Amino acid sequence: MHSSVQLTSLILIVFLHFSCIDKNTTVGQTHKIGLDSSAKSDTLKFTSVIRAILQDSKGNYWFGSSQEGVAMFDGTSFTYFTSKEGLSSNQIHSIQEDMKGVIWFETPSGVSSYDGVRMTNHTTTSNEISLNVFPIQRNTSKTNEWKKTANDLWFGAGKKSGVYRYDGLQLEYLELPPQKVLDPNDNVFAVTGISEGKNTMIWFATYAGVFGYNGSDFTIITDETLGYDRTVAPLHIRSILEDSKGRLWIGNNGIGVLLKEGDSIVNFSEKHHLIHPNSKRNGKSTSPQGTLEHVFTIEEDSQGNIWFGDRDAGLWKYDGTQLTNYTTKDGFEHDFVLSIFEDRNKTLWFGMADGKIYTFNGKTFEKRF
């Protein structure tokens, strides 16, 4: 177990990694690299937070870090991609694959893609969109002409209060509906998570609220709509998931998990007595073991279990009735899980704050890399 000083230091480092932005490539810049010309190794060299995991249609695993770019694992060796190979930034927020097998990377400095031969940077943190991608067409319509289709890819847009939508042909920037500015010095409506759900709904989590879009209308959840006192226990959202039952899980850094079922929203952590009586209910203080107050990732497995990665108190699993907590006593070297992914073999993968990766076979955790 880490001492409180060590844990506080690590948390500070993680937050700094999350907030820093490095702009390394210009919009439309393409790097022809291919797998043979990229850096390779037999072991995973990452030491920073594993923020994203994907298994692509070819069976390769992609791991996105908070500081060191992307690693692709083909079952034998790792191939690395960084800003030197054309990534917009070495800080990876999400990894997706489109219908053509192209791998897309969301970074705080823009969206990049890799088609197996070349890495292309499509956006900057301005509204500028690339012209020369596959080719991607420039969207000449007005900003905020919202729409959605079944095969869209969605990406956060760095510090801006908006998202990028890629429909297979063009990439466009869409601004979220403007809300009351709570602090002009804080990017409170920058996107922190995206989840596609039932009934064509897609949810965008931001620090200070949630925006749900069904193709025509928005559902908005903020401190104001919930009647919360922002000076006491404000929303500080870091993760979101709509599960297979249509329930919306909202992970906060400070007040735990909110659960939306229909029109009802309850504090799930509070309901299950997982908020400490002396909790400061903010992201600045450390919470003790046995709590669920700082939730940075949420995922559902194929059996319907909901998994939560808590900053201070390890990994939690909710099977619909019982909550189970996994920590260093269960084999982890560190308690902070930042990414959860289930592959095609129904194996769960967990990316950690210290750059390690574990799998779960239903009974035990195994350190893979």
C-alpha positions in Angstrom: 0.0 0.0 0.0 1.2 3.5 -0.7 1.7 6.1 2.0 -0.6 9.1 2.0 2.3 11.3 0.8 3.1 8.9 -2.1 -0.6 8.7 -3.1 -1.1 12.4 -3.0 2.0 12.9 -5.2 0.8 10.3 -7.7 -2.7 11.9 -7.8 -1.1 15.3 -8.5 1.0 13.9 -11.3 -2.1 12.2 -12.8 -4.1 15.4 -12.7 -1.2 17.3 -14.4 -1.1 14.7 -17.1 -4.8 15.1 -17.7 -4.7 18.8 -17.9 -1.6 19.4 -20.0 -2.0 19.9 -23.8 0.8 19.7 -26.2 0.2 20.7 -29.8 2.7 18.8 -32.0 1.3 18.6 -35.5 -0.6 20.9 -37.8 -4.0 20.2 -39.2 -4.0 18.0 -42.2 -0.5 16.9 -41.6 0.1 13.3 -42.7 2.9 10.9 -41.7 3.5 7.9 -43.9 4.9 5.4 -41.4 3.5 1.8 -41.7 4.0 -0.8 -39.0 7.5 -1.8 -40.2 8.9 1.8 -39.7 7.4 2.4 -36.2 9.3 1.7 -32.9 8.8 -1.8 -31.6 9.5 -3.7 -28.3 8.8 -7.0 -26.7 7.5 -5.4 -23.5 5.1 -2.5 -22.8 7.3 0.5 -21.9 4.6 2.8 -20.6 4.8 4.2 -17.1 2.0 6.8 -17.3 -1.7 6.3 -17.0 -3.4 3.9 -19.3 -6.5 5.9 -20.4 -7.9 3.9 -23.3 -8.0 0.2 -24.5 -9.3 -1.2 -27.7 -9.2 -4.5 -29.5 -9.6 -3.9 -33.3 -11.2 -6.0 -35.9 -7.9 -7.8 -36.7 -7.5 -8.8 -33.0 -4.8 -6.3 -32.2 -4.9 -4.5 -28.9 -4.4 -0.7 -28.7 -3.3 1.0 -25.4 -3.5 4.8 -25.0 -1.4 6.5 -22.4 -1.7 9.9 -20.8 1.9 10.9 -21.7 3.6 8.4 -24.0 1.3 8.0 -27.0 -0.2 4.7 -28.2 1.1 1.1 -28.2 -0.4 -1.6 -30.5 0.0 -5.2 -29.3 -0.3 -7.9 -32.0 0.0 -10.8 -29.6 3.8 -10.9 -29.8 5.3 -7.4 -29.8 4.4 -3.8 -29.2 4.4 -1.1 -31.9 4.6 2.5 -30.6 3.1 5.7 -32.1 3.8 9.1 -30.7 3.8 12.7 -31.9 6.9 11.8 -33.9 4.7 9.5 -36.0 2.0 12.2 -36.4 -0.2 11.9 -33.4 -1.8 15.2 -32.4 -0.6 14.7 -28.9 1.0 12.0 -26.8 -2.0 12.2 -24.4 -4.7 9.8 -25.5 -8.3 10.1 -24.3 -10.0 7.5 -26.4 -9.4 5.0 -29.2 -12.0 3.9 -31.8 -12.2 1.9 -35.1 -14.4 3.0 -38.0 -16.2 0.8 -40.5 -13.2 0.7 -42.8 -10.8 -0.5 -40.1 -9.2 2.9 -39.6 -8.1 3.5 -36.0 -9.0 6.9 -34.5 -7.4 8.6 -31.6 -8.9 11.5 -29.5 -6.3 13.7 -27.9 -6.7 17.1 -26.1 -4.9 18.7 -29.1 -7.1 17.2 -31.8 -8.2 14.0 -33.6 -5.8 11.7 -35.4 -6.3 8.5 -37.4 -4.1 5.6 -38.6 -5.0 3.5 -41.7 -2.2 1.0 -41.4 0.2 3.1 -43.5 -0.2 6.8 -42.5 -1.1 8.8 -39.4 -3.2 11.9 -40.1 -4.0 14.8 -37.8 -7.5 16.0 -38.7 -8.2 18.8 -36.2 -6.7 21.4 -33.9 -8.2 22.9 -30.8 -9.8 25.5 -33.1 -12.7 24.7 -35.4 -10.4 24.0 -38.3 -11.0 20.7 -40.1 -8.6 18.8 -42.4 -9.2 18.5 -46.1 -7.0 15.7 -47.2 -8.1 12.6 -45.3 -9.3 9.5 -47.2 -10.5 12.1 -48.4 -12.6 13.7 -45.7 -14.9 16.5 -47.0 -14.9 19.9 -45.3 -18.2 20.7 -43.6 -19.4 24.0 -45.2 -22.6 24.1 -43.2 -23.0 26.3 -40.1 -21.5 25.2 -36.8 -24.0 23.4 -34.5 -26.1 21.8 -37.2 -26.6 18.7 -35.0 -27.5 15.3 -36.4 -26.4 11.7 -35.9 -26.3 8.4 -37.8 -25.8 4.8 -36.6 -22.1 4.6 -37.5 -20.9 8.0 -36.3 -17.7 8.3 -34.3 -17.7 11.0 -31.6 -14.7 12.7 -30.0 -14.2 15.4 -27.3 -12.7 18.7 -28.5 -10.1 19.4 -25.9 -10.9 22.4 -23.7 -13.7 23.6 -26.0 -17.4 23.0 -25.0 -18.1 20.8 -27.9 -17.5 17.6 -29.8 -16.3 16.3 -33.2 -18.6 14.0 -35.2 -17.2 11.8 -38.0 -19.9 10.2 -40.2 -17.6 8.2 -42.4 -17.1 11.1 -44.9 -16.7 14.3 -43.0 -15.6 15.5 -39.7 -17.4 18.4 -38.1 -17.2 20.4 -34.9 -20.5 20.8 -32.9 -20.8 23.1 -30.0 -22.8 21.9 -27.0 -25.9 24.0 -26.0 -24.5 27.0 -24.0 -25.1 26.9 -20.2 -24.6 29.4 -17.4 -20.8 30.0 -16.9 -20.0 29.1 -13.4 -16.3 30.1 -13.5 -14.9 31.8 -16.5 -11.4 30.5 -15.6 -12.5 26.9 -15.6 -13.4 24.7 -18.7 -16.4 23.3 -16.9 -18.2 22.2 -20.1 -15.2 20.5 -21.8 -16.1 16.9 -22.6 -14.8 14.2 -20.2 -16.6 11.1 -21.4 -19.0 9.9 -24.2 -21.5 7.0 -24.1 -23.9 5.7 -26.7 -27.0 4.2 -25.3 -30.4 2.8 -26.1 -33.1 4.6 -28.2 -30.5 6.4 -30.3 -29.3 8.4 -27.3 -25.7 9.6 -27.0 -24.5 11.1 -23.8 -21.7 13.7 -23.4 -20.2 14.1 -19.9 -18.5 17.4 -19.1 -17.1 18.5 -15.8 -20.2 20.5 -14.8 -23.0 18.6 -16.6 -24.3 16.0 -18.9 -25.8 16.5 -22.4 -27.9 13.8 -23.9 -28.7 14.0 -27.6 -31.3 11.7 -29.4 -31.0 13.1 -32.9 -33.3 16.0 -32.4 -33.5 17.1 -28.8 -31.1 17.5 -25.8 -31.5 16.3 -22.2 -29.4 18.4 -19.9 -28.3 17.5 -16.4 -26.4 20.2 -14.3 -26.2 21.4 -10.7 -28.9 23.8 -11.6 -31.4 21.2 -13.0 -30.6 18.9 -10.1 -31.0 21.6 -7.5 -27.5 21.1 -6.1 -25.6 23.8 -4.2 -22.4 24.0 -6.2 -20.6 25.6 -3.3 -21.2 22.6 -1.1 -21.1 19.4 -3.3 -20.8 20.3 -7.0 -20.9 18.0 -10.0 -17.4 17.2 -11.2 -18.0 14.5 -13.8 -15.2 12.3 -15.0 -17.0 9.2 -16.5 -20.4 8.2 -18.0 -22.1 5.0 -19.1 -25.6 4.1 -20.4 -25.9 0.4 -19.7 -27.8 -2.3 -21.6 -30.9 -1.6 -19.5 -31.0 2.0 -20.3 -29.7 3.2 -16.9 -27.4 6.1 -17.0 -24.4 6.0 -14.6 -22.6 9.3 -14.0 -19.2 9.1 -12.2 -18.1 12.1 -10.2 -14.8 13.2 -8.7 -16.0 13.9 -5.2 -19.7 13.0 -4.8 -19.6 9.4 -6.2 -21.9 7.8 -8.7 -25.2 9.3 -9.8 -27.8 6.8 -11.3 -30.5 8.0 -13.6 -33.4 5.6 -14.2 -36.2 7.1 -16.3 -36.8 10.6 -14.8 -35.3 9.7 -11.4 -31.7 10.5 -10.4 -30.3 9.3 -7.1 -26.8 9.2 -5.6 -25.9 5.5 -6.0 -22.8 5.8 -3.7 -24.8 7.5 -1.0 -27.6 5.0 -1.2 -25.1 2.1 -0.7 -23.3 4.0 2.2 -20.2 4.5 0.2 -19.8 8.2 0.9 -17.7 8.6 4.1 -19.4 10.6 6.9 -16.5 13.0 6.9 -16.2 13.3 3.2 -15.3 16.7 1.8 -17.3 15.8 -1.3 -14.8 17.3 -3.7 -11.9 16.1 -5.9 -9.1 17.7 -3.8 -9.3 15.4 -0.7 -8.3 11.8 -0.5 -11.0 9.3 0.4 -10.5 6.1 2.5 -10.8 2.5 1.4 -14.3 1.2 1.2 -15.7 4.3 -0.4 -16.9 5.1 -4.0 -16.5 8.9 -4.3 -14.0 9.5 -7.1 -15.1 7.6 -10.2 -13.0 8.0 -13.3 -14.2 5.1 -15.4 -17.4 3.0 -15.7 -18.0 0.0 -17.9 -20.5 -2.8 -18.3 -19.4 -6.4 -19.1 -21.3 -9.0 -21.2 -22.9 -10.4 -18.1 -24.4 -7.1 -17.2 -22.1 -6.3 -14.3 -21.2 -2.6 -13.9 -17.6 -1.8 -13.1 -16.3 1.4 -11.4 -12.7 2.6 -11.2 -12.3 4.7 -8.1 -9.3 7.0 -7.7 -8.6 6.2 -4.1 -10.5 3.0 -3.3 -9.8 0.5 -6.1 -12.1 -1.3 -8.4 -15.8 -2.0 -7.7 -18.2 -4.4 -9.4 -22.0 -4.2 -9.1 -23.9 -7.3 -10.2 -27.4 -5.7 -9.7 -27.6 -6.7 -6.0 -24.1 -6.9 -4.4 -21.1 -4.6 -4.6 -17.6 -6.1 -4.5 -14.4 -4.1 -4.0 -11.0 -5.2 -5.5 -7.8 -3.5 -4.3 -4.1 -4.2 -3.9 -5.1 -7.2 -1.7 -6.5 -8.8 -4.8 -3.3 -8.6 -6.8 -3.1 -5.0 -8.1 0.1 -3.1 -7.5 -1.9 0.1 -7.4 -5.6 0.8 -6.7 -6.4 3.4 -9.4 -8.0 1.9 -12.5 -8.4 4.4 -15.3 -9.7 2.3 -18.2 -11.9 -0.9 -18.4 -12.4 -2.9 -21.6 -14.0 -6.3 -22.5 -12.5 -8.0 -25.5 -14.2 -10.4 -28.0 -13.2 -13.4 -25.7 -15.1 -11.7 -22.9 -11.8 -11.1 -21.0 -11.8 -7.9 -19.0 -8.8 -5.6 -19.3 -7.9 -2.9 -16.8 -5.5 0.0 -17.4 -3.9 1.4 -14.3 -2.5 4.8 -13.2 1.0 3.4 -13.0 1.0 2.2 -16.6 0.4 -1.5 -15.8 -2.4 -3.6 -17.5 -4.3 -6.4 -15.8 -6.9 -9.0 -17.0 -9.7 -10.7 -15.1 -10.8 -14.3 -15.8 -13.9 -14.1 -13.6 -12.1 -15.1 -10.5 -8.6 -13.6 -10.3 -6.6 -10.7 -11.7 -3.4 -11.3 -13.7 -0.8 -8.7 -14.5 -0.3 -8.8 -18.2 2.1 -6.0 -18.9 
